[in-house]
């Protein structure tokens, strides 16, 4: 008798809308915030499809195929077909289409053929396996032709008959001869597409300074230019090394909070920020828009800094207009008290270090040894030393020293005294 089938705990706890259970790499993808939205495919037949990296295009579902986010579909291209993943459908796809495409009248909406079968996915895998080898060979060909360009990435279509070569170049490049060589070498249809440094970073991918995947390679598709003014308005460091991303340009995340800083900066006065105080003129050098504080320094006095709130600055400006110069000590010149954690150590910091035992400077004097130099300083030996000076011939020979020149030497021994004198007799 077969055992009754029971539902496992994972099947019972899983849900269709949670990406943590549907995704194999749930840690990097995170929670899917669009999973709980209602189905709006009846309001619009536009479908947003994602291909390799962050490349997205829009298609029309004329045959009303039931599609949902995450489905692999086969779409029409010119020429051939391609395989992609559905990212948006219905009302949201139409809103994104109007937002991304600046001139919808010139954009051609191709049709959706069908859902991808196993053969379509296998063909796509074969095409993806050719990309790395093709990119390396394409770079060598471009270098041999002496073109001032760099092949950033290669993307094959799902039918394995056409490839897009993404390249970077500072100026205009004549690659007509290059296309002929590529078509003859790879036997596919060639499409050249120029990209920037930000798009190259999105194609390659990586980890940002925040510890997460790069925005350009995960979700960001539009790459707008970012000026240094965005960092200055937020009071960030103007150092280009800190503000630059993996692409070498200013980070895209500088625009995320820029609107909040601009809105907060509208409350600050734009004129008469140099305050006239009793001890001198105070000039601003730092502004904290979120805390609504301004840091000042006295002109001609190094190290004298203090912070004022926005309300205090406005009051001093009004006093300066009436000719009043307030004292510095009446302001919040003292730094604010913060909760500091006091740490007390019962022992020294180097208690865990390997300390060598102290060496005794007084060496033990051995009789007849090398350290027998201070024997004359001993009062007991002064008398014996004076007696030996008068009768040097009566001294006993040192037994430890063998003066025989014919004694056996070790191999490699060198006598420092030199050869023994010859007997003239």
KEVONU-16747 format. One record per residue (C-alpha): residue in three letters; x, y, z. Coordinates in steps of 0.25 Angstrom, whole numbers, plus 2048, in hexadecimal, padded with zeros to 3 digits. Each point is the difference from the previous one (the first is absolute). Last residue first. Layout:
<rec aa="ALA" px="X" py="Y" pz="Z"/>
...
END
This chain:
<rec aa="UNK" px="9E0" py="86F" pz="838"/>
<rec aa="UNK" px="7F7" py="80A" pz="7F9"/>
<rec aa="UNK" px="7F3" py="7FA" pz="806"/>
<rec aa="UNK" px="7F5" py="805" pz="7F7"/>
<rec aa="UNK" px="7F5" py="809" pz="806"/>
<rec aa="UNK" px="7F2" py="7FA" pz="801"/>
<rec aa="UNK" px="7F6" py="803" pz="7F5"/>
<rec aa="UNK" px="7F5" py="80B" pz="802"/>
<rec aa="UNK" px="7F9" py="803" pz="80E"/>
<rec aa="UNK" px="7F2" py="7FF" pz="7F9"/>
<rec aa="UNK" px="801" py="7F1" pz="7FE"/>
<rec aa="UNK" px="7F6" py="7FC" pz="7F6"/>
<rec aa="UNK" px="7F7" py="7F4" pz="802"/>
<rec aa="UNK" px="7F9" py="7FA" pz="7F4"/>
<rec aa="UNK" px="801" py="7F2" pz="805"/>
<rec aa="UNK" px="803" py="7FF" pz="80F"/>
<rec aa="UNK" px="80E" py="801" pz="805"/>
<rec aa="UNK" px="808" py="7F6" pz="806"/>
<rec aa="UNK" px="80B" py="805" pz="809"/>
<rec aa="UNK" px="80E" py="803" pz="7F9"/>
<rec aa="UNK" px="800" py="80F" pz="805"/>
<rec aa="UNK" px="7FF" py="7FC" pz="80E"/>
<rec aa="UNK" px="7FC" py="80C" pz="808"/>
<rec aa="UNK" px="7F4" py="7F9" pz="806"/>
<rec aa="UNK" px="7F8" py="80A" pz="808"/>
<rec aa="UNK" px="7F7" py="7FA" pz="80B"/>
<rec aa="UNK" px="80C" py="7FC" pz="809"/>
<rec aa="UNK" px="805" py="80E" pz="801"/>
<rec aa="UNK" px="80E" py="800" pz="804"/>
<rec aa="UNK" px="804" py="803" pz="80F"/>
<rec aa="UNK" px="806" py="80D" pz="802"/>
<rec aa="UNK" px="80E" py="7FF" pz="806"/>
<rec aa="UNK" px="806" py="807" pz="7F3"/>
<rec aa="UNK" px="7F8" py="80D" pz="803"/>
<rec aa="UNK" px="807" py="803" pz="80D"/>
<rec aa="UNK" px="7FF" py="80E" pz="803"/>
<rec aa="UNK" px="7F2" py="803" pz="7FA"/>
<rec aa="UNK" px="7FB" py="7F3" pz="807"/>
<rec aa="UNK" px="802" py="806" pz="80D"/>
<rec aa="UNK" px="7F8" py="80C" pz="7FD"/>
<rec aa="UNK" px="7F4" py="7F8" pz="7FA"/>
<rec aa="UNK" px="800" py="7F8" pz="80D"/>
<rec aa="UNK" px="7FE" py="80C" pz="808"/>
<rec aa="UNK" px="7F5" py="806" pz="7F8"/>
<rec aa="UNK" px="7F8" py="7F3" pz="7FF"/>
<rec aa="UNK" px="7F9" py="802" pz="80D"/>
<rec aa="UNK" px="7FD" py="80E" pz="7FD"/>
<rec aa="UNK" px="7F8" py="7FC" pz="7F4"/>
<rec aa="UNK" px="802" py="80A" pz="7F5"/>
<rec aa="UNK" px="80C" py="7F8" pz="7FB"/>
<rec aa="UNK" px="7F6" py="7F5" pz="7FC"/>
<rec aa="UNK" px="7F9" py="809" pz="7F7"/>
<rec aa="UNK" px="805" py="7F9" pz="7F3"/>
<rec aa="UNK" px="7FC" py="7F2" pz="804"/>
<rec aa="UNK" px="7F4" py="800" pz="7F7"/>
<rec aa="UNK" px="807" py="7F9" pz="7F5"/>
<rec aa="UNK" px="802" py="7F4" pz="809"/>
<rec aa="UNK" px="80B" py="7FC" pz="80A"/>
<rec aa="UNK" px="7F7" py="801" pz="80C"/>
<rec aa="UNK" px="7F2" py="802" pz="7FB"/>
<rec aa="UNK" px="7F9" py="80D" pz="804"/>
<rec aa="UNK" px="7F1" py="800" pz="800"/>
<rec aa="UNK" px="7FA" py="80B" pz="7F8"/>
<rec aa="UNK" px="7FA" py="80C" pz="807"/>
<rec aa="UNK" px="7F7" py="805" pz="7F5"/>
<rec aa="UNK" px="7F5" py="7F6" pz="803"/>
<rec aa="UNK" px="7F7" py="7FF" pz="7F5"/>
<rec aa="UNK" px="7F1" py="803" pz="802"/>
<rec aa="UNK" px="7F7" py="7F5" pz="7FB"/>
<rec aa="UNK" px="7FA" py="802" pz="7F2"/>
<rec aa="UNK" px="7F2" py="804" pz="7FF"/>
<rec aa="UNK" px="7F6" py="7FA" pz="7F8"/>
<rec aa="UNK" px="7F5" py="80A" pz="7FF"/>
<rec aa="UNK" px="7F3" py="7FD" pz="807"/>
<rec aa="UNK" px="802" py="80A" pz="80B"/>
<rec aa="UNK" px="803" py="80B" pz="7F5"/>
<rec aa="UNK" px="7F4" py="808" pz="803"/>
<rec aa="UNK" px="803" py="801" pz="80F"/>
<rec aa="UNK" px="7F6" py="7FB" pz="80B"/>
<rec aa="UNK" px="7F4" py="805" pz="806"/>
<rec aa="UNK" px="7FB" py="807" pz="7F4"/>
<rec aa="UNK" px="7F5" py="809" pz="801"/>
<rec aa="UNK" px="7F7" py="804" pz="7F4"/>
<rec aa="UNK" px="7F6" py="80B" pz="800"/>
<rec aa="UNK" px="7F5" py="800" pz="7F6"/>
<rec aa="UNK" px="7FD" py="80E" pz="7FB"/>
<rec aa="UNK" px="7F2" py="805" pz="7FF"/>
<rec aa="UNK" px="801" py="80D" pz="7F9"/>
<rec aa="UNK" px="801" py="80E" pz="805"/>
<rec aa="UNK" px="7FF" py="80B" pz="7F5"/>
<rec aa="UNK" px="80C" py="807" pz="7FD"/>
<rec aa="UNK" px="802" py="80E" pz="806"/>
<rec aa="UNK" px="7FE" py="80C" pz="7F7"/>
<rec aa="UNK" px="7F1" py="7FF" pz="802"/>
<rec aa="UNK" px="7FF" py="80F" pz="7FF"/>
<rec aa="UNK" px="801" py="80A" pz="80C"/>
<rec aa="UNK" px="80F" py="7FE" pz="801"/>
<rec aa="UNK" px="802" py="806" pz="7F2"/>
<rec aa="UNK" px="7FA" py="80D" pz="804"/>
<rec aa="UNK" px="7F6" py="807" pz="7F8"/>
<rec aa="UNK" px="802" py="80B" pz="7F5"/>
<rec aa="UNK" px="7F4" py="809" pz="7FF"/>
<rec aa="UNK" px="7FF" py="809" pz="7F5"/>
<rec aa="UNK" px="7F1" py="7FE" pz="7FD"/>
<rec aa="UNK" px="803" py="7F8" pz="7F4"/>
<rec aa="UNK" px="80A" py="7F8" pz="808"/>
<rec aa="UNK" px="7F5" py="7FD" pz="80A"/>
<rec aa="UNK" px="7F7" py="7FA" pz="7F5"/>
<rec aa="UNK" px="80B" py="7F7" pz="7FB"/>
<rec aa="UNK" px="803" py="7FC" pz="80F"/>
<rec aa="UNK" px="7F2" py="7FB" pz="801"/>
<rec aa="UNK" px="800" py="7F9" pz="7F3"/>
<rec aa="UNK" px="80D" py="7F9" pz="804"/>
<rec aa="UNK" px="7FA" py="7FC" pz="80D"/>
<rec aa="UNK" px="7F3" py="7FA" pz="7FA"/>
<rec aa="UNK" px="809" py="7F8" pz="7F6"/>
<rec aa="UNK" px="808" py="7FA" pz="80B"/>
<rec aa="UNK" px="80E" py="804" pz="803"/>
<rec aa="UNK" px="80D" py="7F9" pz="800"/>
<rec aa="UNK" px="80D" py="804" pz="805"/>
<rec aa="UNK" px="80F" py="802" pz="7FB"/>
<rec aa="UNK" px="80C" py="807" pz="805"/>
<rec aa="UNK" px="80B" py="7F7" pz="7FB"/>
<rec aa="UNK" px="808" py="80B" pz="7F9"/>
<rec aa="UNK" px="7FB" py="80E" pz="803"/>
<rec aa="UNK" px="802" py="80A" pz="7F4"/>
<rec aa="UNK" px="7F1" py="7FF" pz="7FC"/>
<rec aa="UNK" px="7F8" py="7F8" pz="80B"/>
<rec aa="UNK" px="7FB" py="7F3" pz="7FB"/>
<rec aa="UNK" px="7F1" py="7FC" pz="7FF"/>
<rec aa="UNK" px="7F9" py="7F3" pz="7FF"/>
<rec aa="UNK" px="7F1" py="800" pz="7FB"/>
<rec aa="UNK" px="7F5" py="7F8" pz="806"/>
<rec aa="UNK" px="7F2" py="7FB" pz="7FB"/>
<rec aa="UNK" px="803" py="7F2" pz="804"/>
<rec aa="UNK" px="7FC" py="7FB" pz="7F2"/>
<rec aa="UNK" px="807" py="80B" pz="7F9"/>
<rec aa="UNK" px="80D" py="7FF" pz="807"/>
<rec aa="UNK" px="808" py="80C" pz="7FB"/>
<rec aa="UNK" px="80F" py="802" pz="800"/>
<rec aa="UNK" px="80A" py="80B" pz="7FE"/>
<rec aa="UNK" px="7F8" py="80C" pz="805"/>
<rec aa="UNK" px="807" py="80D" pz="803"/>
<rec aa="UNK" px="801" py="807" pz="80D"/>
<rec aa="UNK" px="804" py="80F" pz="800"/>
<rec aa="UNK" px="807" py="805" pz="80D"/>
<rec aa="UNK" px="800" py="7FF" pz="80F"/>
<rec aa="UNK" px="7F3" py="808" pz="802"/>
<rec aa="UNK" px="7F9" py="7F8" pz="7F5"/>
<rec aa="UNK" px="7FD" py="804" pz="7F1"/>
<rec aa="UNK" px="7FA" py="7F4" pz="7FA"/>
<rec aa="UNK" px="803" py="7FC" pz="7F1"/>
<rec aa="UNK" px="7F3" py="7F9" pz="7FC"/>
<rec aa="UNK" px="7FB" py="80D" pz="7FB"/>
<rec aa="UNK" px="7F9" py="7F9" pz="7F4"/>
<rec aa="UNK" px="7FA" py="7F2" pz="7FD"/>
<rec aa="UNK" px="7F8" py="7FE" pz="80C"/>
<rec aa="UNK" px="7FE" py="7F1" pz="803"/>
<rec aa="UNK" px="7F1" py="7FB" pz="7FF"/>
<rec aa="UNK" px="803" py="7FC" pz="7F1"/>
<rec aa="UNK" px="80B" py="7F7" pz="804"/>
<rec aa="UNK" px="7F6" py="7F6" pz="806"/>
<rec aa="UNK" px="7F9" py="7FF" pz="7F2"/>
<rec aa="UNK" px="80E" py="7FF" pz="7F9"/>
<rec aa="UNK" px="804" py="7F5" pz="80A"/>
<rec aa="UNK" px="7F4" py="7F8" pz="7FE"/>
<rec aa="UNK" px="801" py="801" pz="7F1"/>
<rec aa="UNK" px="80E" py="7FB" pz="800"/>
<rec aa="UNK" px="7FD" py="7F3" pz="808"/>
<rec aa="UNK" px="801" py="7F7" pz="7F4"/>
<rec aa="UNK" px="808" py="808" pz="7F7"/>
<rec aa="UNK" px="80D" py="7FD" pz="807"/>
<rec aa="UNK" px="7FD" py="7F1" pz="7FE"/>
<rec aa="UNK" px="805" py="801" pz="7F1"/>
<rec aa="UNK" px="80E" py="801" pz="805"/>
<rec aa="UNK" px="809" py="80A" pz="7F9"/>
<rec aa="UNK" px="808" py="7F9" pz="7F5"/>
<rec aa="UNK" px="80C" py="7F6" pz="800"/>
<rec aa="UNK" px="7F6" py="7F5" pz="7FC"/>
<rec aa="UNK" px="802" py="7F9" pz="80E"/>
<rec aa="UNK" px="7FB" py="80C" pz="807"/>
<rec aa="UNK" px="806" py="80E" pz="803"/>
<rec aa="UNK" px="7FC" py="808" pz="80C"/>
<rec aa="UNK" px="80B" py="7FC" pz="809"/>
<rec aa="UNK" px="80B" py="802" pz="7F5"/>
<rec aa="UNK" px="7FB" py="80D" pz="7FB"/>
<rec aa="UNK" px="801" py="806" pz="80D"/>
<rec aa="UNK" px="7F6" py="80B" pz="802"/>
<rec aa="UNK" px="7FB" py="7FA" pz="80D"/>
<rec aa="UNK" px="7F1" py="801" pz="802"/>
<rec aa="UNK" px="7F8" py="80C" pz="804"/>
<rec aa="UNK" px="7F4" py="7FC" pz="7F9"/>
<rec aa="UNK" px="800" py="80C" pz="7F6"/>
<rec aa="UNK" px="80F" py="7FD" pz="7FD"/>
<rec aa="UNK" px="7FE" py="7F2" pz="7FC"/>
<rec aa="UNK" px="7F5" py="803" pz="7F6"/>
<rec aa="UNK" px="808" py="80C" pz="7FB"/>
<rec aa="UNK" px="80B" py="7F6" pz="7FC"/>
<rec aa="UNK" px="7F7" py="7FD" pz="7F4"/>
<rec aa="UNK" px="7F9" py="7F3" pz="7FC"/>
<rec aa="UNK" px="7FC" py="7FC" pz="7F2"/>
<rec aa="UNK" px="7F4" py="7F7" pz="7FF"/>
<rec aa="UNK" px="801" py="7F1" pz="7FE"/>
<rec aa="UNK" px="7F3" py="7F9" pz="7FE"/>
<rec aa="UNK" px="7FF" py="7F1" pz="803"/>
<rec aa="UNK" px="802" py="7FF" pz="80F"/>
<rec aa="UNK" px="7FB" py="7F2" pz="806"/>
<rec aa="UNK" px="80C" py="7F7" pz="802"/>
<rec aa="UNK" px="80C" py="804" pz="7F8"/>
<rec aa="UNK" px="7FF" py="80F" pz="801"/>
<rec aa="UNK" px="7FC" py="7FF" pz="80E"/>
<rec aa="UNK" px="80D" py="7F9" pz="803"/>
<rec aa="UNK" px="7FE" py="7F4" pz="80A"/>
<rec aa="UNK" px="801" py="803" pz="80E"/>
<rec aa="UNK" px="80C" py="803" pz="80A"/>
<rec aa="UNK" px="7FD" py="80F" pz="800"/>
<rec aa="UNK" px="80D" py="802" pz="7F9"/>
<rec aa="UNK" px="7FB" py="7F9" pz="7F4"/>
<rec aa="UNK" px="801" py="7F1" pz="7FC"/>
<rec aa="UNK" px="801" py="7FC" pz="7F2"/>
<rec aa="UNK" px="7FA" py="7FF" pz="7F2"/>
<rec aa="UNK" px="806" py="7FF" pz="7F2"/>
<rec aa="UNK" px="7F4" py="805" pz="7F8"/>
<rec aa="UNK" px="7FC" py="80B" pz="80A"/>
<rec aa="UNK" px="80F" py="805" pz="801"/>
<rec aa="UNK" px="800" py="801" pz="7F1"/>
<rec aa="UNK" px="7F3" py="808" pz="800"/>
<rec aa="UNK" px="806" py="80A" pz="80A"/>
<rec aa="UNK" px="80D" py="801" pz="7F7"/>
<rec aa="UNK" px="7F7" py="803" pz="7F4"/>
<rec aa="UNK" px="7FB" py="7F7" pz="7F5"/>
<rec aa="UNK" px="801" py="7FF" pz="7F1"/>
<rec aa="UNK" px="7F8" py="7F6" pz="7F9"/>
<rec aa="UNK" px="805" py="7F7" pz="7F4"/>
<rec aa="UNK" px="7F7" py="7F6" pz="7FA"/>
<rec aa="UNK" px="806" py="7F4" pz="7F9"/>
<rec aa="UNK" px="7F9" py="7F4" pz="7F9"/>
<rec aa="UNK" px="807" py="7F3" pz="802"/>
<rec aa="UNK" px="80B" py="7F8" pz="7F9"/>
<rec aa="UNK" px="80A" py="803" pz="80B"/>
<rec aa="UNK" px="80D" py="803" pz="7F8"/>
<rec aa="UNK" px="7F9" py="805" pz="7F3"/>
<rec aa="UNK" px="7F6" py="809" pz="807"/>
<rec aa="UNK" px="80A" py="805" pz="80A"/>
<rec aa="UNK" px="80A" py="804" pz="7F5"/>
<rec aa="UNK" px="7F5" py="807" pz="7F8"/>
<rec aa="UNK" px="7FC" py="807" pz="80C"/>
<rec aa="UNK" px="80E" py="805" pz="803"/>
<rec aa="UNK" px="802" py="806" pz="7F2"/>
<rec aa="UNK" px="7F4" py="808" pz="802"/>
<rec aa="UNK" px="804" py="804" pz="80E"/>
<rec aa="UNK" px="803" py="80F" pz="7FE"/>
<rec aa="UNK" px="801" py="805" pz="80E"/>
<rec aa="UNK" px="7FB" py="80E" pz="805"/>
<rec aa="UNK" px="806" py="804" pz="80E"/>
<rec aa="UNK" px="802" py="7FB" pz="80E"/>
<rec aa="UNK" px="7FD" py="7F2" pz="7FD"/>
<rec aa="UNK" px="7F9" py="7F5" pz="807"/>
<rec aa="UNK" px="7FA" py="7F4" pz="7F9"/>
<rec aa="UNK" px="7F4" py="7F6" pz="802"/>
<rec aa="UNK" px="800" py="7F6" pz="7F5"/>
<rec aa="UNK" px="7F2" py="7FA" pz="7FE"/>
<rec aa="UNK" px="7FF" py="7F2" pz="7FA"/>
<rec aa="UNK" px="7F7" py="7F9" pz="7F6"/>
<rec aa="UNK" px="7FD" py="7F2" pz="7FC"/>
<rec aa="UNK" px="800" py="7F9" pz="80D"/>
<rec aa="UNK" px="7F0" py="800" pz="800"/>
<rec aa="UNK" px="800" py="806" pz="80E"/>
<rec aa="UNK" px="808" py="80C" pz="7FC"/>
<rec aa="UNK" px="80F" py="800" pz="804"/>
<rec aa="UNK" px="806" py="80B" pz="809"/>
<rec aa="UNK" px="80E" py="805" pz="7FF"/>
<rec aa="UNK" px="807" py="809" pz="80A"/>
<rec aa="UNK" px="809" py="80C" pz="802"/>
<rec aa="UNK" px="807" py="800" pz="7F3"/>
<rec aa="UNK" px="80A" py="80B" pz="801"/>
<rec aa="UNK" px="803" py="80B" pz="7F5"/>
<rec aa="UNK" px="80B" py="808" pz="7FA"/>
<rec aa="UNK" px="801" py="7F7" pz="7F4"/>
<rec aa="UNK" px="80E" py="7FA" pz="7FC"/>
<rec aa="UNK" px="7FB" py="7F5" pz="7F7"/>
<rec aa="UNK" px="807" py="7F6" pz="809"/>
<rec aa="UNK" px="7FA" py="806" pz="80D"/>
<rec aa="UNK" px="7F2" py="7FE" pz="7FA"/>
<rec aa="UNK" px="803" py="7F2" pz="7FC"/>
<rec aa="UNK" px="806" py="7FC" pz="80E"/>
<rec aa="UNK" px="7F4" py="806" pz="807"/>
<rec aa="UNK" px="7F6" py="7F8" pz="7F7"/>
<rec aa="UNK" px="808" py="7F3" pz="804"/>
<rec aa="UNK" px="7FE" py="803" pz="80F"/>
<rec aa="UNK" px="7F1" py="804" pz="7FE"/>
<rec aa="UNK" px="7FD" py="7F3" pz="7F7"/>
<rec aa="UNK" px="806" py="7F7" pz="80B"/>
<rec aa="UNK" px="7F8" py="806" pz="80B"/>
<rec aa="UNK" px="7F3" py="801" pz="7F7"/>
<rec aa="UNK" px="800" py="7F1" pz="7FB"/>
<rec aa="UNK" px="7FA" py="7FA" pz="80D"/>
<rec aa="UNK" px="7F4" py="80A" pz="7FF"/>
<rec aa="UNK" px="7FC" py="7FB" pz="7F2"/>
<rec aa="UNK" px="800" py="7F1" pz="805"/>
<rec aa="UNK" px="7F8" py="804" pz="80C"/>
<rec aa="UNK" px="7F6" py="808" pz="7F7"/>
<rec aa="UNK" px="7FE" py="7F3" pz="7F7"/>
<rec aa="UNK" px="7FE" py="7F8" pz="80C"/>
<rec aa="UNK" px="7F5" py="80A" pz="805"/>
<rec aa="UNK" px="7F9" py="7FF" pz="7F3"/>
<rec aa="UNK" px="800" py="7F1" pz="7FF"/>
<rec aa="UNK" px="7FA" py="800" pz="80E"/>
<rec aa="UNK" px="7F5" py="808" pz="7FC"/>
<rec aa="UNK" px="7FE" py="810" pz="801"/>
<rec aa="UNK" px="7F2" py="805" pz="801"/>
<rec aa="UNK" px="7FB" py="805" pz="7F3"/>
<rec aa="UNK" px="802" py="80A" pz="7F5"/>
<rec aa="UNK" px="7FF" py="80E" pz="806"/>
<rec aa="UNK" px="7FF" py="80B" pz="7F6"/>
<rec aa="UNK" px="809" py="80B" pz="7FD"/>
<rec aa="UNK" px="7FD" py="80F" pz="804"/>
<rec aa="UNK" px="807" py="809" pz="7F7"/>
<rec aa="UNK" px="804" py="80D" pz="807"/>
<rec aa="UNK" px="800" py="80D" pz="7F7"/>
<rec aa="UNK" px="7F2" py="804" pz="805"/>
<rec aa="UNK" px="804" py="7FD" pz="80F"/>
<rec aa="UNK" px="80A" py="80C" pz="800"/>
<rec aa="UNK" px="806" py="801" pz="80E"/>
<rec aa="UNK" px="7FF" py="7F1" pz="803"/>
<rec aa="UNK" px="803" py="7FE" pz="80E"/>
<rec aa="UNK" px="7F4" py="806" pz="807"/>
<rec aa="UNK" px="7F6" py="7FD" pz="7F6"/>
<rec aa="UNK" px="805" py="7F1" pz="800"/>
<rec aa="UNK" px="800" py="800" pz="80F"/>
<rec aa="UNK" px="7F2" py="804" pz="801"/>
<rec aa="UNK" px="7FC" py="7F5" pz="7F6"/>
<rec aa="UNK" px="807" py="7F6" pz="807"/>
<rec aa="UNK" px="7FA" py="804" pz="80D"/>
<rec aa="UNK" px="7F2" py="7FF" pz="7FA"/>
<rec aa="UNK" px="801" py="7F2" pz="7FA"/>
<rec aa="UNK" px="80D" py="7F8" pz="802"/>
<rec aa="UNK" px="80E" py="802" pz="806"/>
<rec aa="UNK" px="80D" py="7F8" pz="801"/>
<rec aa="UNK" px="7FE" py="7F5" pz="7F6"/>
<rec aa="UNK" px="80D" py="7F8" pz="7FD"/>
<rec aa="UNK" px="806" py="7FF" pz="7F2"/>
<rec aa="UNK" px="802" py="7F8" pz="7F4"/>
<rec aa="UNK" px="803" py="806" pz="7F2"/>
<rec aa="UNK" px="7FB" py="7FE" pz="7F2"/>
<rec aa="UNK" px="805" py="802" pz="7F2"/>
<rec aa="UNK" px="802" py="80D" pz="7F8"/>
<rec aa="UNK" px="7FC" py="80A" pz="805"/>
<rec aa="UNK" px="7FB" py="7FA" pz="80D"/>
<rec aa="UNK" px="7F3" py="7F8" pz="804"/>
<rec aa="UNK" px="7FF" py="7FB" pz="80F"/>
<rec aa="UNK" px="801" py="7F3" pz="806"/>
<rec aa="UNK" px="7FC" py="7FF" pz="80F"/>
<rec aa="UNK" px="806" py="7FC" pz="80D"/>
<rec aa="UNK" px="7F6" py="804" pz="80B"/>
<rec aa="UNK" px="805" py="807" pz="80D"/>
<rec aa="UNK" px="7F5" py="80A" pz="801"/>
<rec aa="UNK" px="7F3" py="7FA" pz="7FA"/>
<rec aa="UNK" px="7FA" py="7FD" pz="7F3"/>
<rec aa="UNK" px="7F3" py="7FA" pz="7FA"/>
<rec aa="UNK" px="802" py="802" pz="7F1"/>
<rec aa="UNK" px="7F6" py="80B" pz="7FB"/>
<rec aa="UNK" px="804" py="7FD" pz="7F1"/>
<rec aa="UNK" px="804" py="80E" pz="7FE"/>
<rec aa="UNK" px="80A" py="801" pz="80C"/>
<rec aa="UNK" px="808" py="80C" pz="7FC"/>
<rec aa="UNK" px="80E" py="802" pz="803"/>
<rec aa="UNK" px="809" py="809" pz="808"/>
<rec aa="UNK" px="80F" py="7FF" pz="802"/>
<rec aa="UNK" px="80A" py="7FF" pz="80B"/>
<rec aa="UNK" px="80F" py="7FF" pz="801"/>
<rec aa="UNK" px="804" py="7FF" pz="80F"/>
<rec aa="UNK" px="80A" py="7F4" pz="7FE"/>
<rec aa="UNK" px="7FB" py="7F6" pz="7F5"/>
<rec aa="UNK" px="7F1" py="801" pz="7FD"/>
<rec aa="UNK" px="7F5" py="807" pz="807"/>
<rec aa="UNK" px="7F2" py="800" pz="7FA"/>
<rec aa="UNK" px="7F5" py="80B" pz="803"/>
<rec aa="UNK" px="7F3" py="7FC" pz="7FB"/>
<rec aa="UNK" px="7F5" py="809" pz="7F9"/>
<rec aa="UNK" px="7F2" py="7FA" pz="7FF"/>
<rec aa="UNK" px="7F9" py="80A" pz="809"/>
<rec aa="UNK" px="7F4" py="800" pz="809"/>
<rec aa="UNK" px="7FD" py="7F1" pz="800"/>
<rec aa="UNK" px="80E" py="7FD" pz="805"/>
<rec aa="UNK" px="7FE" py="808" pz="80D"/>
<rec aa="UNK" px="801" py="7F4" pz="80A"/>
<rec aa="UNK" px="800" py="806" pz="80E"/>
<rec aa="UNK" px="80D" py="804" pz="807"/>
<rec aa="UNK" px="805" py="7F7" pz="80B"/>
<rec aa="UNK" px="80D" py="7FB" pz="7F9"/>
<rec aa="UNK" px="805" py="80E" pz="7FC"/>
<rec aa="UNK" px="808" py="801" pz="80D"/>
<rec aa="UNK" px="808" py="7F4" pz="7FE"/>
<rec aa="UNK" px="809" py="7FE" pz="80C"/>
<rec aa="UNK" px="80F" py="7FF" pz="7FE"/>
<rec aa="UNK" px="807" py="7FC" pz="7F4"/>
<rec aa="UNK" px="80E" py="7FD" pz="806"/>
<rec aa="UNK" px="7FB" py="7F7" pz="80B"/>
<rec aa="UNK" px="7F5" py="7F9" pz="7F8"/>
<rec aa="UNK" px="809" py="7FA" pz="7F6"/>
<rec aa="UNK" px="7F8" py="7F4" pz="7FC"/>
<rec aa="UNK" px="7F3" py="808" pz="800"/>
<rec aa="UNK" px="7F2" py="7FB" pz="802"/>
<rec aa="UNK" px="801" py="7FF" pz="80F"/>
<rec aa="UNK" px="807" py="80D" pz="803"/>
<rec aa="UNK" px="7F8" py="807" pz="7F4"/>
<rec aa="UNK" px="7F3" py="7FF" pz="808"/>
<rec aa="UNK" px="7F4" py="801" pz="7F7"/>
<rec aa="UNK" px="7FD" py="7F1" pz="7FE"/>
<rec aa="UNK" px="801" py="7FD" pz="80F"/>
<rec aa="UNK" px="808" py="7F5" pz="807"/>
<rec aa="UNK" px="7FC" py="7FC" pz="80E"/>
<rec aa="UNK" px="7F9" py="7F3" pz="7FD"/>
<rec aa="UNK" px="809" py="7FC" pz="7F5"/>
<rec aa="UNK" px="80C" py="802" pz="809"/>
<rec aa="UNK" px="7FA" py="7F8" pz="80C"/>
<rec aa="UNK" px="7FD" py="7F4" pz="7F7"/>
<rec aa="UNK" px="7F3" py="7FC" pz="7FB"/>
<rec aa="UNK" px="7FC" py="7F2" pz="803"/>
<rec aa="UNK" px="7FF" py="7F4" pz="7F6"/>
<rec aa="UNK" px="7FA" py="7F4" pz="806"/>
<rec aa="UNK" px="809" py="7F4" pz="801"/>
<rec aa="UNK" px="7FE" py="7F5" pz="7F5"/>
<rec aa="UNK" px="7FA" py="7F3" pz="804"/>
END
